């Protein structure tokens, strides 16, 4: 893996395999969890969240004129997601 190059379409699946989670988790599920967390917490603007997910702008006119990559905001959002994922799991009292 080289800095500045995108991950392959199988990279996250390989990570799930190495973690032993492939039987109970999907890459789509992880992407969904990220999107839900980011939108529910207001961690970033919707455009930034969608850019992190590599979603294309649906509005063709807007897509033609808005070419921003939201680099700094994406970096901050993904750092916040990493912090969130690194927290110990909460346990619920019975």
WODA-V857813 format. One record per pair of residues at least 6 apart in sequence whose ideal C-beta (glycine too) atoms are under 6 Angstrom apart, sorted by the first residue. I is the first residue (numbers start at 0). J is the second residue. If there is no record, write none. Layout:
((I;J) (I;J))
This chain:
((11;26) (12;26) (15;21) (15;24) (33;80) (37;43) (37;48) (42;76) (42;79) (43;72) (43;76) (47;69) (47;72) (47;73) (47;76) (50;69) (50;73) (51;73) (51;76) (56;62))
